[in-house]
Amino acid sequence: MKKRVMLLVVLFSFFFIDLNAQSWIVKDSILVFPEGFASWLKRNNGGVDLANPGNGNSMGGNGTIGTNQGVVVYDFNRDGKEDLTFQIFPSNNATREYIRGIFIQNTTGKYILDTNYVIKGKGDMWYGGFGDFNGDGLTDYHYITTNYHGADSSRKYNTEMVYDNWPEKVFINNGKSFDTLSLDINNLQIMSSYIADVDKDGADEIITTSREQNDFVTVYKYDKGAKKFIKIMTDLSSKWANQFNMRTTRYPIFNIENENSNQKFSVIMGDAAVGNNPSQPYNFTKFTYATYGYDDKIIKTNTLSRDSIFIPIKYSKEDADDYYKFSLHEVLSVYKMDIDKNGEEEFVAGGFYQNNYDLKKQRFAYGWRVLGLNGKDLTDQFFQDGGFDRNVDLIAHGLDIDENTDGIEMIPGTWGADGGNSIGTVGYFYRVVNKKFEKYFIRDIKHESGRKLDSTYFRTMQIVKYPNFTKNKNALLMYDFQDIKRASIVYQASCLDVVKPTFDKTVYAICGSDSTIVKLTNFAKTDSTIWYVNGSVKTTNIDQLSFKNADTFYVKKIDGNGCIKSSDQIIIKKFSLPSAPTISRDTANNLVSSAAVRNTWYKDGAAISDTTQKIKPTSAGSFTVKTSENGCASVASSAYYYLVTDIVNLSADEFIKLAPNPFQGQLNLDFNVKAYQKLNIEVFELSTGTRRAAQQNVLPGSVLSFGYLAPGTYIIKVSSNDQKLSHQFKMIKL
């Protein structure tokens, strides 16, 4: 009994693993640097040597190419394939020069650095966006001052900044390289932006938010004549300045996915109590969600919860328990969705918590919050462990990365970035299951070559979402701050094009005691299968199965990528064999089957074209017939030997035939005598009259075996039982 239980456990385990193991594919080494890149970088970043950068500014070891935040996915050359933008280290810390490279995707899925189009500036060029600002059909770029740290952040504008690629720069594509200009030399405090053609003239505008009270929200348009950006829609700026007080409201940020367009935009602002400094994010008492329509020019607001939370040390990035408040990043990291499908949308945000560092040591924690438009914090309703997640980092992402569930999944900004104090050794995301977010681990990881990867491949990788990677299949871009040569793409193996199991049969029926074998026609060596017969598992990991009963079955096939497809449900029918027909001969010398329809005639064992009830042979031979019903063929009838030439004609319609003459081993007897259905046969030696053989009650069309007779001449007597019919034939035995 124990062995049986163990077998069931193993079988159950097999099903559980295989049915939940859709593979994830890694495409690595995607970035390609041109020949002589090291010397090119040295010439273009103030002489810093890639082999020995010094000053700890390489974001990695000597010889590595590091990066920072703000990796962008965008179709720069507008060829329908997404391209990638990375900040490239090492950089020149002395002059604060940085380079941002654009990697163009080629036809093989590699990304080639185009050294003609290089965004070169100062400060940390983390965030910005692409657009066509002058309407010439070419892609331009702008970046903002967010995260402009250190001594540079307190520097005032001076004439030097006009030419040295300072923050708030715009890079206009001239077809060969970029022309650089300032967005607004009077406002170097832009903190959030998005790009859209809000005046719908074919050229994009840059919509920004700022710390400046009068420039809370500003729309910049490129003036082709003056070759500079000017402010438009100034009533928008004044409307926001009049409605919100900068002394208690932190600048708005465009951080809600799919909310910003040429029709409207949405922002979230932090609001502090009167007297508190809004520049210290811990002081915020609430968030305000605000939307603005360009047509109706109306600002609509909702209050969102913002309570202080006690976070135990096991969830903190730092060294102690503390009280924290949740903060939102300036870039897209908030997603509006109806998680539980109840008709009410919620905000799902991934981000960071911080303590009141005016009072004690600055500390951080990371995780998820769900905020209701009704002002309630709904995190505990939708996330376990209060939503805390040490791998969320600064930015989290929402993307439909999993084919197995509907809607978007929430993805941390990094996996294992905290040195292994949390899960960190495997990729994961959150998907909605039973109206809650559950963590799903990416366990089955394969290189595109088919090589299995250890889950530690993900450690320290930063995550960027990659919409529509291939065939409308979303992916994740992963990169290492210390070495972007490790950049790779990970995506779930698509099952959309996987064909369901198909079989070599078109008819599923069993006749009598026969059996039928059903075989898969699209089975590969890497596939596994589960055969379900009459609702229960019959067997696994085979490509064919034999049936001998009336059953219902289907097959579930799991391919090498973990994709699961089920066949149609198929019903096997079982039928009895029809009775064997009999053959008779009518007065017109036709052979007649006792079955009215579905006859198959055979002559000397070979099927002939005649399928009717009556046939008229044109030559002598042994005839049989089968009939069919429900696709099942009967056994063959008794053989009927048909003789064409009459030996004795009794009347116009009556005859007795005996052939061939001479014969070797067999004689064929045929007759049609109205008074008699059976006749008797006797064989006599011609010379002595001795009887050598006799057979009683012989039917028409019978085959008589006389192979044992010695060669010679014989008299064969054919007679009826009442002796009223009697004829003799002289036959030669060879």
LUMMAR-436644 format. One record per residue (C-alpha): residue in three letters; y, z, x. Coordinates in steps of 0.1 Angstrom, whole numbers, plus 5000, padded with zeros to 4 digits. Example, Ala and Ser with C-alpha at 12.3 -4.5 7.8 and 13.67 -1.06 7.14 Angstrom:
Ala495550785123Ser498950715137
END
This chain:
Met500050005000Lys502450085029Lys502049735043Arg502949575010Val506149785007Met507149695042Leu506549325034Leu508849355004Val511549525024Val511449245051Leu511548975024Phe514549145007Ser516249175040Phe515748805047Phe517348715014Phe520248945019Ile521148825053Asp520748455047Leu522448445014Asn525548615028Ala525848455062Gln528048155059Ser528948055095Trp532348065111Ile533147785136Val535247835167Lys537047535183Asp538447655216Ser540247515247Ile542547335223Leu545747335244Val546147065271Phe548747095299Pro549846775317Glu548946715353Gly551446885376Phe552447135349Ala552747425374Ser555447245394Trp557147125362Leu557347475349Lys558747595382Arg561447335381Asn562347405345Asn562447785343Gly564747885371Gly562147855400Val559648115387Asp556248035402Leu553248035379Ala551048135408Asn553148435417Pro555748505390Gly556748855400Asn558749115380Gly555849155355Asn557248875334Ser554248655332Met552648825302Gly549348805322Gly547948775356Asn549048535383Gly548248185374Thr547848245337Ile550148105310Gly551248375286Thr553248365254Asn554948595229Gln555348625192Gly556548335170Val553748075174Val554547805148Val552247555131Tyr554247235121Asp553846855120Phe556546795145Asn556046415150Arg555246365113Asp551846185118Gly550046395092Lys548446625118Glu549746975124Asp551247055159Leu551647385176Thr554647555193Phe554247835219Gln556748025240Ile555547965276Phe555448235303Pro556248305331Ser559948305324Asn563048385345Asn563948745338Ala567048725360Thr568648455340Arg566748535308Glu565648175305Tyr562748095283Ile560847775274Arg559247695241Gly556747405243Ile555547175215Phe551947075217Ile551246745198Gln547846715182Asn545846405192Thr543046225174Thr540346445189Gly541946775178Lys543446865212Tyr547046965215Ile548946805243Leu552146965257Asp555046705254Thr557346795282Asn560046565268Tyr560546795238Val561047145253Ile563047415236Lys564847595264Gly566947895257Lys567648255265Gly566448575250Asp563048605233Met562748295212Trp560348445187Tyr561248315152Gly562948015138Gly561947695120Phe561647315120Gly563547085097Asp565646765097Phe569246885098Asn571046555103Gly568846345080Asp567746095106Gly563946145099Leu563346325132Thr562246695134Asp564846945147Tyr564547315154His566547635152Tyr565847985163Ile567548325155Thr568448645173Thr565648865159Asn564049075187Tyr566848995212His566249315232Gly567749505261Ala571149465277Asp571349115263Ser571549245227Ser574949415234Arg576549125251Lys579548965233Tyr580148595229Asn581848425259Thr582348075270Glu579248085292Met577148095261Val578247755249Tyr576147585275Asp573347825285Asn571147805254Trp571948145240Pro570348275207Glu571348125174Lys570747785188Val569947455170Phe568047175188Ile568746835174Asn566146575181Asn567746265197Gly564446065199Lys563846145236Ser564646515239Phe566846775222Asp570646815221Thr571547185219Leu574347345199Ser575247685184Leu574647755148Asp577747985144Ile579448125175Asn581248375153Asn578048525139Leu575348605164Gln573648855141Ile571448625121Met568248815113Ser566248605089Ser566248235078Tyr564547955061Ile565047585058Ala565347365027Asp567447075014Val569347294990Asp572047024982Lys569346764979Asp571046495000Gly568046425023Ala569046655051Asp567847015055Glu570147315055Ile569547645073Ile569847945049Thr570348275068Thr570848645063Ser572848865086Arg573949225093Glu577549115086Gln578749225052Asn580548895044Asp577548695056Phe574648875039Val573448525028Thr574848205043Val574047835039Tyr574747625070Lys574947245068Tyr575146995097Asp578446795097Lys577546465113Gly581246375120Ala582146705137Lys578546745151Lys578447105142Phe577247335115Ile579647445087Lys579247695059Ile578747565024Met578147744991Thr580548015001Asp580448164966Leu576848264973Ser577948475003Ser580648644983Lys578348714953Trp575848894975Ala578649084994Asn580149204961Gln576849314946Phe575349494976Asn576949754998Met576149705035Arg576750085041Thr573650165022Thr571749835021Arg570049675051Tyr570349295054Pro568149085031Ile565048925047Phe563248605036Asn559748745040Ile558048655007Glu555548365009Asn556248054986Glu559448204972Asn561948004991Ser562847644983Asn565647414974Gln565647564939Lys565747934946Phe565048204972Ser563848564972Val564548844996Ile563549215001Met566149465012Gly565949825023Asp568250065005Ala569250405020Ala570750705004Val574550745006Gly575450885039Asn572350765057Asn572450505083Pro570650195070Ser570050065105Gln567450345109Pro564650205087Tyr563150545081Asn566150635060Phe565450375033Thr564650535000Lys563550214982Phe563149844986Thr564949594964Tyr563349264955Ala566049004947Thr565948644936Tyr568648384934Gly568648044917Tyr570947774932Asp571547624897Asp572147934876Lys573748134905Ile572248454891Ile570848734913Lys567948924896Thr566549244911Asn563549474909Thr563149814926Leu560049864947Ser558550194958Arg559250334992Asp557850684997Ser557150885029Ile553450905037Phe551551155058Ile549250955081Pro546451145100Ile546151065137Lys542950855131Tyr545150595114Ser548150625137Lys548750405167Glu550250705185Asp549151065194Ala549651295164Asp549751335126Asp553151255112Tyr555151145082Tyr555850775081Lys557550515059Phe556450155054Ser558649885069Leu558649505063His558949235090Glu561648965089Val559148685088Leu556748585060Ser554448875055Val554648965018Tyr552548784991Lys553048794954Met549848774934Asp548048904903Ile545249084921Asp543349214890Lys544248924868Asn545949144841Gly549048924838Glu551149144861Glu551949034896Glu552049274926Phe553449244961Val550849274989Ala552449335023Gly550949395057Gly553149565081Phe554049875101Tyr554850245093Gln557250445114Asn558250805116Asn561750955117Tyr562350905154Asp565751055152Leu563951385150Lys561051345173Lys559051095193Gln558950745179Arg555450675164Phe553950385145Ala550950305123Tyr549849985106Gly548349885073Trp548749735038Arg550849835009Val550649704973Leu553949744955Gly554349684918Leu557349514902Asn557449834880Gly558550034910Lys555150194916Asp553150214948Leu549750064938Thr548050064972Asp545350314964Gln544350114933Phe543649804954Phe542849924990Gln540550185004Asp541750445029Gly545250415017Gly545450065031Phe545750185067Asp544449935092Arg545049975129Asn544749605135Val547349475111Asp550049495138Leu553549365130Ile552649065109Ala549749015085His548848685067Gly547648565034Leu545548255033Asp542748105013Ile540348125043Asp537148205024Glu535447945002Asn533248204986Thr536048364966Asp539048244946Gly542648304957Ile544048404990Glu542548655015Met544648905035Ile544248875072Pro545349125099Gly547749005126Thr545349085154Trp541749195159Gly541049475184Ala544549495198Asp544449875200Gly541849875228Gly538849945207Asn539850255188Ser539050085155Ile536649805144Gly538349565168Thr535149395181Val534749155151Gly536948935130Tyr537549045094Phe539748995064Tyr540149135029Arg539048944998Val539349054962Val535949174948Asn535849344914Lys539649354913Lys540049534946Phe540449424982Glu537249475003Lys536949425040Tyr534749125049Phe533449095085Ile533048765102Arg529648825117Asp528048475121Ile530248315147Lys529347985163His531047755188Glu531547405175Ser528847295200Gly526447525181Arg526347795207Lys526348145192Leu529348365201Asp529448735205Ser531848905181Thr533849045211Tyr535248695215Phe537948805190Arg539149105209Thr542849115217Met543348785198Gln546548745178Ile546148565145Val548348295130Lys547348125097Tyr546647755099Pro546847585065Asn545047265059Phe543447255093Thr541046965084Lys540046805051Asn542247065033Lys540247335049Asn542247635060Ala541747795094Leu543148065117Leu544847995150Met543948265176Tyr545748315208Asp545848565237Phe549348695247Gln548048705283Asp546548355285Ile547248095259Lys544547875275Arg542248085253Ala543947955222Ser541347855196Ile540847775159Val538347955138Tyr537347845103Gln534647895078Ala532047625079Ser532847415048Cys530247405021Leu532147174998Asp530446855010Val526947005014Val524546824992Lys522247024969Pro518447004976Thr516946674965Phe513246584961Asp510946284965Lys509946294929Thr511446134898Val508646234874Tyr507446594873Ala504046604855Ile500546714862Cys497546534846Gly494346724838Ser493046924868Asp495246734893Ser498146894913Thr501446754925Ile503346814957Val507146834955Lys508946764988Leu512546804999Thr514146485011Asn517246645027Phe515646925048Ala516646975084Lys514947195110Thr517947435110Asp517647485072Ser515947775055Thr514647765019Ile513747984990Trp511547844963Tyr511948014929Val509047944904Asn509348074869Gly512348294879Ser510648464908Val510548394945Lys507448204953Thr507848134990Thr510448075018Asn511247845047Ile509047545037Asp510047195027Gln507347125002Leu505247304976Ser502147214955Phe502047274918Lys499047264895Asn500347434864Ala503147384839Asp506047564859Thr509847574861Phe511247584896Tyr514347534917Val515047564954Lys517947744972Lys518647585006Ile520647755034Asp521747525061Gly522547595098Asn526047695089Gly524947935062Cys526047715034Ile523947785002Lys523147514977Ser520747524948Ser518847234933Asp518747154897Gln516147354877Ile513147134872Ile510447164846Ile506947054855Lys504846944825Lys501046944823Phe499046704801Ser495346664793Leu493646334803Pro493046084775Ser489445994767Ala487945704786Pro488045384765Thr484945164758Ile484644784761Ser483144554735Arg483044174731Asp484143994700Thr482943674685Ala485843484703Asn484343604736Asn487243844742Leu486744174759Val488244444737Ser489344794747Ser488945084722Ala492445204731Ala495145014712Val497945054738Arg498745134775Asn495644964789Thr495044884825Trp492244634832Tyr490244604864Lys488044324876Asp485544414903Gly487544734909Ala490944564913Ala493744594887Ile494644264870Ser497844174852Asp496444194817Thr497444514799Thr496844424763Gln493944554741Lys492144214743Ile491543994773Lys489643674778Pro488243644813Thr488143294829Ser485443384854Ala482443614856Gly482843964869Ser482544334863Phe485344454840Thr486544814834Val489644954816Lys491745264817Thr494245394792Ser497245634797Glu499045894777Asn502146094788Gly501845924821Cys498246034827Ala495545774832Ser492045824818Val488945774838Ala487545424838Ser485345284811Ser481745184817Ala481644854835Tyr481144544814Tyr479744234833Tyr481243924817Leu479243594820Val481043274813Thr478143024811Asp475643084782Ile471943084790Val470643094754Asn472742994724Leu471243144693Ser473943014670Ala477542914672Asp478643274677Glu475443434692Phe474143414727Ile472143584754Lys473343544791Leu471443634823Ala472943554857Pro473143474884Asn470143254891Pro468943274918Phe469843644923Gln469543894952Gly469644254940Gln471444254907Leu471444064874Asn474144074848Leu473044074812Asp475443984784Phe474743914748Asn476143894713Val473543914687Lys474744034652Ala471544214643Tyr471044404676Gln473344624697Lys470744694723Leu467944484738Asn464844544761Ile464144384795Glu460744314811Val460144144844Phe456743964852Glu455443784882Leu455143414875Ser451943364895Thr449943674882Gly451743774850Thr451944134864Arg454844334849Arg456944464877Ala459944624858Ala461144724824Gln464344874809Gln464944984773Asn468044984751Val470244784775Leu473844734763Pro475844414765Gly477644364799Ser475144574818Val474244534854Leu470544534861Ser469344644896Phe466244464909Gly466744494947Tyr463344644951Leu461544324939Ala459944104965Pro461343754968Gly459743504945Thr459843354910Tyr459843584879Ile459843554841Ile462343794826Lys461743864789Val464643974767Ser463544114733Ser464444344705Asn462544654696Asp461144494664Gln460144184685Lys461843964660Leu464043844689Ser462343734721His463443494748Gln462143434783Phe464143334815Lys462743184846Met464643354875Ile464343324913Lys464643644935Leu465943564970
END
